[in-house]
Amino acid sequence: MTKCSPQCCNGCRTELREEGRIRKAEIRLLNTCQAGELPDLVDDYDDDDEDEDEPPSVVPPEDCLEDGDHIFATGLMPEAEEIRASSTISQRLAEAFKHNSEPADFSQHVPEHLRDFHSVFSKESFDNLPDPKPWDHAIELVAEANPGPRSCKVYPLVVNEQKELDTFIKENLNSGRIRPSKSPMASPVFLIKKKDGSLRLVQDYRALNAMTVKNKYLLPLISELINKLRGAKYFTKLDVCWGFNNVRMKEGDKWKAAFRTNRGLFEPLVMFFGLTNSPATFQTMMNDIFEDLISEGVVVVYLDDILIFTETIEEHRKVTWRVLELLEKHKLYLRPDKCEFEQTTVEYLRVIISHNSIGMDPVKIAGVAEWPEPSNKKEVQSFLGFTNFYRRFIRDFSEHARPLFDLTRNDTKWHWGSDKQAAFDKLKQSITSTPVLLSPDSTRAFRVEADSSDFATGAVLSQISPEDNKWHPVAFYSKSLSSVERNYEIHDKEMLAIIRSLQEWRHFLEGEEHQFEVWTDHKNLEYFMTAKQLNRRQA
């Protein structure tokens, strides 16, 4: 897969199984593309590009494709007749969990002391077109763009799909979110099945995105957001409804985002998912709105997911009140059943957060245990995309995953040998038995344990837990050695392991009140104490 836009997560993975001229395709959306555009259909996934913070997978906004969504009709490819999405075992478990969960209304779910904000939880309030704001979404085309007449094929829909399309058009015309268009440009649309079984219309803006100047505003790094939560005991998670639709399109740019259906050509007056710069625009708006609370260290925001975190319940309720006041002021709305108030443990961005600890989502862990053996490179890439997100929980991830990364390279023929099976089993075992990580605490000393092998360096960052006065891991780090680095002498590899770990955790170690310890193989490093002359790399 070629790289998505700069705002896109690295974990976006697409599987294709060709039949003839790609008449049918199976797509697995393991990790949602945050660029607001569908990924390309070919990929080379490389361990050199690994980064847990280019999430893969992060929690998608309301209007994004989500894990388990099923595509029913599309105009993505000229030759495509049918595109269906499959879901992983972990996704099906998540769907079952959601299906079995009891829906909660406003009075049942929202604490009594917050019920003055009834309008913030009201869908009726959202039915009005959002007001123009400083963050209205602009679509700037590159100088060489040709925005001339551009058409796309419209595919027939079955009865329930047509009904959903008609409902979408009627509701959005009535609310003023779309209007009939005479634009020379047109993008196709398709329908996806959401986790709750309902359908959602999505626009395919890939052609438009290719002509759009990319907004370089970066989404927050997930690991940095999680690290900010250290010391907190109480958590409230809020989900802004209808995500990108809360932002108006800039006047003069609406025609560029026109989309074609079998009911006519329409253009949006609000920002839709699929536009390449939608995440950057939305994140800019949210950061500006909650700037003070983010600076105070009591709120983090990732797109439409807001997390409030404090040490005391009294402070927590004050901060929550301030957040709801800002949401009300800016006419952003919440769904009660997607919010969790005053929790001591909460799932946020696919990890479980509690006081002084960080864990993996048990629903995802349960799915990994039954993950089937891959039968082609794309299935290996999907598995690596999933496990890569949780690499901070896995000791020596790069070392264990190396045979699988090697298998996905362009110049490697498919062969599922014993080393690949062993690597696959080891990663599954590491995920299902992964330890709960200690939240980093700046008031306590850190320990870095670094090591190297023939193919990778690895390290563990640890601290003493106040609960049992024993050392516990805060994070694991590993990185493959390049072909040149694999030829280093063992003492150079050990030193490289130390240097990499200190660079990775510099934000924890530098400037802290306590000195940190570095543990490594002392025998291998004795060379630097006795060498008469160091080479340029060692110096």
N, C-alpha and C positions, 0 to 999 in steps of 0.2 A: 504494500500500500504506500503510495506516495504520501509525503507529509501533509497533514491538514494545515489550515491557516495557523498563524502564530497564536491565536486565541484558543486553538483546539487542543484537546487533551491527546496525549500520545497513545492513550490506551484504546483508541477507536479501532475496532477490528471487524473486518467483514469477511465472511466465508462464501465462496462460490463453488458450486458443483455444476460443471458444465454438461449440457446435453445438447449436442448439435451446435447451433450458432447461439448459444446462451438463451435458448428458448425458455428455460426455467432456471431459477436460481434459488438457493437457500441462503438466507442472510442471518447471521447471529450478531445481535447488537449486545455484546458483553459489556462494553464500556461506552457510554454515550458520548458522542462528539459534541463538545461544548462550543464549537465554532458556529453552531447553528446551520451546518450544512452536512449533507451526507458524505461519507468518505468515498475515496476512489475504490475500485474493485480489485486492485492488485497491490500487493504489499511485500516488502522485504523487512522483516522484523529483526532487529539486530541488538544484541546485548550491549553494544557500544552506545546505543541510543537510550538505554534504560534510564528511567527517572520516575520515582514513585510520585513526584509532585506534578507530573504532567499527565494527570491522572490520570492516568487512565480514567480511572473511574471515579467519578465524583457523583454527588447526588444531582441529577438533572433538574432544571427548572420545570415548572408545571407544563409549559408548552413544548418540551423537548421529547424526543424519542426516549423511552425508558426501557429498562431490562424487561424482557418478556413481551414487549409490544409486537404485534403481528401486522405486517404490511399486506393489505388485501388488493389494492389496485394502484397502478402507478404509471407514469409516463417517463420513468427514469431513463430507459434505453430504447432506441428505435426498434430493436428486435425483441424486446421483452414482452411476453404475453402475461406472465404471472410471476409475482415475487411473493414469497411467503417467508415469515420469520420463524425460527425455532428458538426455544428457550432452553437454558441449561437446567440441570437438576436443581441447583441452588435457587434459580429464578422461580422454578415451579413451586418450590417450598415457600418462597416469599409470597407468591400469588395465593397459595393455600392459606398461609398465615393471614394475609389481608382479607381473604374471602371469609375466614372464620371469625374475624374481629367484629365485635359489635359496633355499629355506627353510633356516634355520640352527638347529640344536639348541643346547642349553645348552653342551655342551663345545666346539662349534665357534665359538660366538659370544661367550661370556663369557671375559674374560681369566683366566688361571690363578690370578692372585693374588686374584681375587674369587670363586672357586668355593666358598668356605666358606659363601656365602650362597645355597646351592642352593634353600633353601625359599622365598626371595623370588621365584624364577623358576618355582615349581611351581604348576600349576593345581590340583593336589590340595589344596594349602593353602587355596585360595580356596573350595573346595567347602563349607567350614564357614560357617555364618551369622556375619557380622561381629559383634563384641562391641558393646554399647551404648557410646557415646562422648559427650563433651560437645557434639558437633556433630550429634546426631541431628536429622533433618529434621522440622520442624513445619509444619503447614498452618493458618495463621490466616485465618479468613474475615472479610470486611468486615462491618460492623454490619448493613447492609441485605441481606446474602446470604440466599437461600432454599435451604438444603440439603435440601429435601424430596425426595420421590420423583422421580427423573430417569432416564429410560431412553434407549436408543439402538438403532439398527438394527444387526443382525448380517448380514453379507453372505456368500454362499456362497463357498467356497474350492476351488481345484483340488487335485489329489491331493498334489503336492509342498508346496503351501502348508499344507494340512491336516496333513501329516506334520510340518512345522516347528512349527506351533502345538502339536500334541500333544507333541512333544519338549520344547518350551519349558515347557509346563505340568508335564509329568512331572519334568523336571530341577529346576525351581524349587520344586515341592511337596516333592521329596525333600530338597532343601537347606534348606528352610524359608524361602525367600525370598518365597514367596506362600502364601496359604492360602484355602480357600473362604470366601466372604463372604455376609452377609445385609444388606449396606449398601443403603440406599434410593437411593444415587447410583450411577451407572454411566457409565463413559467408554468409547468405542469403541476398537478396536485395528485396526492394519493391518500389513502385511508389506512390508519393503523388501529389495531385492536389493543386497547389499554389493559392493564392488569385486572380491572374490575369488569372486563368484558365489553365495555362500551367502545365506540369508534371515535376516532379523532381525525380531522382533516389536516394534512400537512402539505406545505408548498415545497417544491423542489427548486431551489434557487441557485443551483450550481453554475449555470451559464451566467447568471447575473453576478454571482460572487467572483467569477473569474475576471470580470471587468471592473471590480470594485477596489478602490484604494483601501488597504487593510489598516484598521485601527490597531496600533501597537500597545494599547492599554492592556496590561496583563492581568489575568485573574489571580487571586491570592494563591500562594502555595498551600496545599492542604496541610502539610507537616507543620508549617509555621502557624497556621490557625490552631491546630491541635496543641502545639506547645504553649500557646498563650493561655490555655485553660488550667495550667498547673496551680494547685492550691485551692481551686474552687470546690465547693461542696454542694451547691444548688444550681440547677440548670433548667432553663425554659427554652424550648425549641419552637420557633414560629415559621410557618411556611406561607409566603406571599402568594396569593391565588392569582391565576391567570397571568403569571409571570410577565413576559415581554409585552403582552397586550395592554399593560399599564402605561406604556410610553407611546406618545403620538409620533407619527411620521412627520418629518419636516416638510413644510409647504414647498412644492416644486419638485419633490422627489417621489411622490406617491406612485406616479405612472410607471416608474422603473420597476416597481415590485408587483406589477399586475400579474394575475394568474388566470388561467383558462380552465373552464369547466364545461360540462355538457349543458349547463344552464346559462352560459355566457361568460364574458370577460369582466373581471372585477379588479379593483385596486384597493389596497388597505389604507386606512387612515391611522391605524395603530401599527406598532412594530410586531411583526410575526416571527416565530421561530423559523430558522432556515436562512435568514440573512446573515452573512459572514460576520458583521460587526455587532450583531444584536447582543451577545454576551458582554462585550466591552462597554456598550452604551448602558446596559442595565447595571453592570457592576459599578460604573462611574456614578450613576444616580444613587445607588444604595450607599456607596461610600460617602458621598456628599451629604446625604440625609442623616446618616448616623455617625458623622465624622467625630463629634465630641465624645460620644459613648465608646467608639472604637479607640480613641486616644486615651480614654480613662481606663481601658483594659477591662471592661465589663461586658462588651458585646463583640462578636465576630460575625461577619456576613460573607457568605459565598453565594453569589447570585441571589436566588429568592429564599435561601435558607438562613435564618437569623438564629443565633444562639446567645442567650443571656447567661452569664456565669458569675457567681459571687460566692464569698465565703460565709455570709450570714443571710438568714431568711429575711431580716428587716431590710438590708440593703437590696436584696433581690427584688422585693416587692416595689421598692422605690424605682429601681431601674426599669422593671417591667412596665410600670406606669408611664415612665418617660418614653419608652419605646412605642407603646400604644398611642400616646399623644402624637408622636411624630408620624406614625402610620395614618392616624385620623387626619392630621393636618395635610398630608400629601396624598390623601385619598388612595391609600393602598390597603388591601383587604386580606383577611385570613379566613381559613376554613377551620372550625373548631376541631374536627376529627383529624386534622393534620398537625395539630399543635399539642405540645406536652408542657405542662406547667409545674414548676417547683419540684423537679425530679432530682433524686440523688444519683441516678444512673440514666443515661440517655444515649440513643444511637444518633451520631452526627457524622455526616460524610462517610458512611459505611464503616465507622469504628464505634466501639462502645466506650463511652466516657463516664468515669466516676471519680470520686475524690482520690487523688494520688495514683490512679491506674488508667491504663488504656488497653482495650482488648479488641479482638476481631468480632465481627458480627456472627453470632452462632448460627444464624440461618445460612449464611454463606459457607461456614465451616461444614455444616451438615451436607451441603450439596457437593463439596469437594470430595468427601469420602466415597461417593458413588460416581465420580467423574469417569466416563468410559475412556478406554485406551484410544488415543488419536489414531486415525487411519490415513491422514494426509497432513501436509505442511500447514494448511490453514487451520486445522484443528489444533495443531501444536501451538500456533501463534495465539489462538484464542485462550488456550490454557496458560501460556506464558503471560498474556495480557492480564489475566485475572490474578495470577500469583505475584506478578511484578508489583501490583498495587500494595500488597501486604508484605513486601520485602523487608520492611523495617522490623517485622516480627520474626523473621527467619534468619537464623544464624547461617552464615556462609551461603547465602542464596546464589550468588554468581557461580560458586564452585559446583553446587548441586545442579544448577540449571544449564551448565555449559554444554553438555551433550545435546540438549534440546535446542539451544540457541544455534549450535553448529548445524543442526539438521535443517533449520529454516533458511539457511543461506542459499543464494541463487545457484552457486556452483556445486551444491551438494545434492546428489540424487537421493530419493526417498528410500530409506532402509531402516526399519524399526528393529534395531538389534537389542541385545541384552543390556548394553550400557544406556540406551535410551529408556528402556523399561525401568531400569534401576533408578535413573534420574527422575522419571515420572512418579514412581512409587515414593521416592524420598521426598519430593516436594509435597505430595499429598499427605504423607505422614507428618511433615514439618508443619503444614497448615493445620491439620486436625489436632496436633498436640502442642501448638504454639503457646508460649507462656504469655501471661498478662504482663504488660510492660508497666514499669513504674513511671509516673509522671515526673518530669525533670523538676528539681527543686534547687533554686539558686542559693539557698541558705545552707546547702550540704555539699560536701566534697564529691567530685566525680572521679571515676577510675576508667581508664581506657585500656582495653586489652586488645592488642593487635597481633596479627599472624599472617603468614603467607603460605601459598602452596605453589605448585608448578603452573597453575592456570589462573589464580586469583589471589587478591588480598582480602582479608576480613577483619572486622573489629567489633567489639562490644563496649558500649557505654553503660556504666553501672553506677548506682548510688546505694547507700544504706537506707533501708526502709525504716521509718519511725515505728512501724507496727511490730516488727520482730527483730530489729537491729541487725539485719543481715543484708548482704549485697544482693541487689536484684537488677536485671537488665532494664535500661531506659530505652535503648534502641540498638539494633544490629545494622551493620553496614558492610557491604561487600562490592567489589568491582573487579571485573576480569582484567587480566594482564594482556597487553597488546603483544603482537608477535615479537616485537623488539624486546619488550620487558620480560618475556618468558626466557630470554637468554641471559638475564642478569644472574650474577652470583647470588647465592642464598642470602648473604648478609645484605646485599643491596635490595633484595625483595623484602626482607624484614624491615629495613629502613623505609622503603616505599610504603609499606603497610602503615607504619606509624605516621608518616607525613600525610597520607590520604585521610586517615581517621581524624587527625588534628584539623585538617582543612574542612572536613565534613561537619565537625562539631565545634568549629571555632566560635560560633555564637553562644555556645554553652560554656566554653572553657576560658575564653579570653576575658580578663577584667573581673573574674569572680573573686569573692572575698577569700575563698579557700583555695589552696594549691591542689592541683589534680595529680593523680598518679598515672604513669604509663607502664603497663606490664607487657613484656614480650619475651621472646626466646633470647636470654642473655648470652648464651654460648655463641650464637650466630653473630651477635653484635660486638663481641670481643675483638673482632677484626679491626674495628675503627679505633680501638684503644692501642693497638700494636702496629698498625700500618705506618710505615715510614713516610708514605706519600699518598694523598688522596687524589683521585681523578676528578675531572670537572664536575661530573654528575654527583659524586659523593660530597664534594665540597659545597 
